[in-house]
Amino acid sequence: MSDEISKNRKARHEYHIIDTYEAGVELKGTEVKSIRAGKVNISDSFARVDKAQLYLHGCDIQPWETAGPWFQHMSKRPRRLLVHRSEILKLDQLTSQKGCTLVCLRMYWKNKRVKVEIGVAQGKTHADKRHALKNQIEMREAQREVSKFNRGI
């Protein structure tokens, strides 16, 4: 089994990631079984501090097919993230700044527990995205030239 469950590829393109934090996720039993089956999507998920607690919003964990109707969970319900109180206060201060938000970067297994990596992020402008894409193309071409040189062609 792979350690990584899901990755938000869009986040690093859309935002400058300032800092990252690891958080546990409070889940129900059917949610864990759905995650093991790979029925999770974190592409639009973000975290928010509400009433001195950190919650993950927009994380889509599809219902588990074989569970009865009494044990099913809502697919996009807010899920509580488990972090220390000092980290919650720090994240609350960081997100109170203009333009900062908490974005879910990836979901993964760590010692049989589901963890989420959240990042403190600021939005990129269109020019920033073009500049990052240009740098990525230049690096790819440089790597191609280095590998061509090392092969002796």
C-alpha positions in Angstrom: 0.0 0.0 0.0 1.3 3.4 -0.9 1.8 6.0 1.8 0.2 8.8 -0.2 -3.6 8.7 -0.5 -4.3 11.9 -2.4 -2.5 14.9 -3.6 -3.7 18.4 -4.4 -1.7 19.1 -7.6 -3.5 22.4 -8.2 -2.4 24.0 -4.9 1.2 24.6 -5.7 0.3 26.1 -9.0 -2.3 28.4 -7.6 -0.6 29.5 -4.4 2.8 30.4 -2.9 3.2 27.9 0.0 4.7 29.8 3.0 4.7 27.1 5.6 3.4 23.5 6.0 1.9 21.7 9.0 0.9 18.1 9.6 -2.5 17.4 11.1 -4.4 14.2 12.1 -8.0 13.9 10.8 -10.9 12.8 12.9 -12.8 10.2 10.8 -15.7 7.8 11.1 -15.2 4.1 10.4 -16.8 4.1 7.0 -14.7 7.1 6.0 -11.5 5.2 6.7 -12.8 2.2 4.6 -13.6 4.6 1.7 -10.1 6.1 2.0 -8.5 2.7 1.8 -10.6 2.1 -1.3 -9.2 5.3 -2.8 -12.5 7.2 -2.9 -11.2 10.6 -1.8 -10.7 13.9 -3.5 -8.9 16.9 -1.8 -8.5 19.2 -4.8 -10.9 21.9 -3.5 -10.3 21.4 0.2 -9.1 24.0 2.7 -8.8 24.4 6.4 -10.4 27.1 8.6 -10.2 27.9 12.3 -13.7 27.9 13.9 -14.3 28.3 17.6 -10.7 27.5 18.6 -10.8 24.3 16.5 -9.3 23.6 13.0 -11.7 22.1 10.4 -11.1 20.7 7.0 -13.7 21.8 4.5 -14.4 20.6 1.0 -12.7 17.2 1.3 -14.8 14.8 -0.6 -14.8 11.2 0.8 -17.3 9.2 -1.1 -19.7 6.9 0.9 -18.6 3.3 1.3 -20.8 1.1 -0.9 -21.3 -1.9 1.3 -22.3 0.0 4.5 -25.9 0.2 5.5 -27.8 3.4 5.4 -27.5 3.9 9.2 -23.7 3.9 9.1 -23.1 6.1 6.1 -21.3 9.5 6.4 -21.9 12.7 4.5 -19.3 13.0 1.7 -18.3 16.7 2.1 -18.9 17.3 5.8 -16.4 19.5 7.8 -13.8 17.2 9.5 -11.9 18.2 12.6 -8.1 18.4 12.3 -6.1 17.3 15.2 -3.2 19.7 16.0 -1.8 21.3 19.2 -3.6 24.4 20.6 -0.5 26.5 20.1 -0.4 25.6 16.4 -4.1 26.5 16.1 -3.4 29.9 17.5 -0.5 30.4 15.2 -2.5 29.4 12.2 -5.3 31.7 13.2 -2.9 34.6 13.4 -1.4 33.7 10.0 -4.7 33.4 8.2 -6.0 36.7 9.7 -3.5 38.5 7.4 -4.8 39.7 4.1 -4.5 37.1 1.3 -3.5 34.1 3.5 -5.4 30.9 3.6 -4.9 27.3 4.7 -4.8 24.8 1.7 -4.8 21.0 2.0 -1.7 19.8 0.1 -1.9 16.1 0.5 -3.4 13.2 2.5 -1.3 10.3 3.5 -0.9 7.3 5.9 1.5 7.6 8.8 1.6 4.7 11.3 -1.8 3.4 10.2 -3.3 6.9 10.8 -4.6 9.3 8.2 -2.7 12.6 8.2 -3.2 15.8 6.2 -0.5 18.2 5.2 -1.9 21.8 5.2 0.0 24.8 3.9 -0.3 28.4 4.8 -0.7 29.9 1.3 -0.9 33.2 -0.6 -2.5 33.4 -4.0 -0.4 33.8 -7.1 -1.1 36.3 -9.8 -1.3 35.4 -13.4 2.2 36.7 -14.0 3.6 34.6 -11.2 2.1 31.5 -12.7 3.6 32.3 -16.1 7.0 32.9 -14.5 6.9 29.6 -12.6 5.9 27.8 -15.8 8.8 29.4 -17.7 11.3 28.3 -14.9 9.9 24.8 -15.1 10.4 24.6 -18.9 14.0 26.0 -18.5 14.8 23.4 -15.9 13.4 20.6 -18.0 15.5 21.7 -21.0 18.6 22.0 -18.8 18.1 18.5 -17.4 17.6 17.2 -21.0 20.9 18.7 -22.1 22.8 17.3 -19.0 21.4 13.8 -19.7 22.4 14.1 -23.4 25.9 15.2 -22.4 26.2 12.3 -19.9 25.2 9.8 -22.5 27.9 11.1 -24.9 25.6 12.1 -27.7 
